[in-house]
Amino acid sequence: MTIRIGLLPQVAAAHFVSHLHIMVLAALFPLLPAFFNVEYVELGLALSLFNIVTALVQAPMGFAVDRYGARRLLSVALALGSSSFLLIALMPGYTCLLIGMVLAGVANAIYHPADYALLSRHIDPAHIGKAFSVHTFAGFLGAAVAPVFLLSIAMASNLPMAFAAAALVGFFVLALLLLPGSALARVTHVYPAAEPTPIGASRLSLLSPMVLSLTLLFVLLNLSTGAIEKFSVAALMQGQGVALTWANSALTAFLFASAFGVLAGGALADRTRRHGVVAASAFALATVLMLLVATARLSEPALLIVLGAAGFLTGVIAPSRDMLVRAAAPKGAEGKTFGIVSTGFNIGGAIGPVGFGWLLDQGQPNAIFWASAAFMSLTVVLTLIQERSMARVRKMAALQVAFK
């Protein structure tokens, strides 16, 4: 039980860093075109490169986690991700930005399979929903802190110092995880072997319709929220004349509310088996709010409230989303399954930034919010289909038990 108690804060701290690093470019986005002498579409390319690399590497990293252990690879992720932003800080330039984002993409590919493998294998199943919510809350909190933390450093000093600060946070957490005697340090060869099945059957279970549909769900989730997280500040400034401080505050409200929405979603996840209904309901309400931002000229305080409410609703679904993936994972293959499904985030992250950056360059900033609402609507439809499939699985399982 000592490992279980101490492990969650350490894994959550690593997840905090992963989301902080994901948000580095987004947090500094309004300042980057002039600094690197590029347009938004070129910055979108850097974000896409990060996600393309993660998408290509993440599934193999899931296999590596199950084979070599999540503890070792999680430490590698923190070291590599932090080094990538230190490189950008020390050698600022667009070429080094692209190189740094490639390295950061490799690091990012490790976090989800490693984190979820550790939690799935070492947390009491009765509390796994809450554990997922705490883990996800820490990640969302890292994303929420990023705009205020990094933009404040950049404006008080310069952009290289902001990149260096992101690196130092990662190195600090890495040092905490490597402390002798810590819960993570004591996790060794405790990974369960997968149930013996033919190789072909094992691969088939990892690429089942359920897993593939969850991967598509993650693509849509990224496109829905990525438009807001990475482009809303520029869109509000360019399209609605909102000042940088207010636009950044609205994004911060969205991100912080998302983090606390995760905690509420964790309580729901342990109390219901209808995870798809929870996710679809929350995202349907978020769609309405995003349409309001796209069509109405809201005052600055109203903008904070509306984006904050939308953020809370998008956060609520996260633990239910993770529970759906856990239910689809074959025993002993949690790292592989989360690695495959999480690739959907990076597919969306590869597609979205170039498209969203192009919309800004074409003078269509409000289209960012229309696109977010459209992808949210598709997410609602797919989630309801997923819930219907899960209901059939539960019904068949109940019948099998009844006839035994």
Buried (B, 14 or more C-beta within 10 A) or exposed (E): EEBBEBBBBBBBBBBBBBBBBBBBBBBBBBBBBEBBEBBBBBBBBBBBBBBBBBBBBBBEBBBBBBEEBBBBBBBBBBBBBBBBBBBBBEEBEBEBBBBBBBBBBBBBBBBBBBBBBBBBBBBEEEBBBBBBBBBBBBBBBBBBBBBBBBBBBBEEEBBBEBBBBBBBBBBEBBEBBBEEEBBBBBBEEEBEEBEEBEEEEBEEBBEEEBBBBBBBBBBBBBBBBBBBBBBBBBBBBBBBEBEBEBBBBBBBBBBBBBBBBBBBBBBBBBEEEBBBBBBBBBBBBBBBBBBBBBEEEBEBEBBBBBBBBBBBBBBBBBBBBBBBBBBBBBEBBBBBBBBBBBBBBBBBBBBBBBBBBBBBEEEBBBBBBBBBBBBBBBBBEBBBBBBEBBBEEEEEEEEEEEEE
